[in-house]
Amino acid sequence: QVQLQESGPGLLKPSQTLSLTCTVSGGSITTTYSWNWIRQPPGKGLEWMGVIVFDGRTYYSPSLKSRASISRDTSKNQFSLHLNSVTPEDTAVYYCARGDLKTITPMIRGRRPEKADFSSWGQGTQVTVSS
């Protein structure tokens, strides 16, 4: 059974770059799935941020495309999120999740994600942006 674990700093100052890593065990990130980053701000619903698929292609939420980038290290079976110029509005619990390829287009088009859209989730990591 695949397991995902997020890691990264919990506290950032405005204008800094957020870098999170998702370590995957029990399955390879080069298999035919999508590997996603999703966040949930306090008191709000889930927000899909972007994805890297099995062959390394990346897709992003239009609202974050200018600030976000996703990369991977296949030798470590990890994928990472980088978000530039963070503000307090980026405060959220950040999740990595595995999904089917068919979920990508609806997410890019703005569909709000639900837990059931993705087959495996990390436990989430709190990121707070504050001066």
Buried (B, 14 or more C-beta within 10 A) or exposed (E): EBBBBBBBEEEBEEEBEBBBBBBBEEBEBBEEBBBBBBBBBEEEEBBBBBBBBBEEEBBBBEEBBEBBBBBBEEEEBBBBBEBEEBEEEBBBBBBBBBBEEEBBEEBBEEEEBEEEBBEBBBEBBEBBBEE
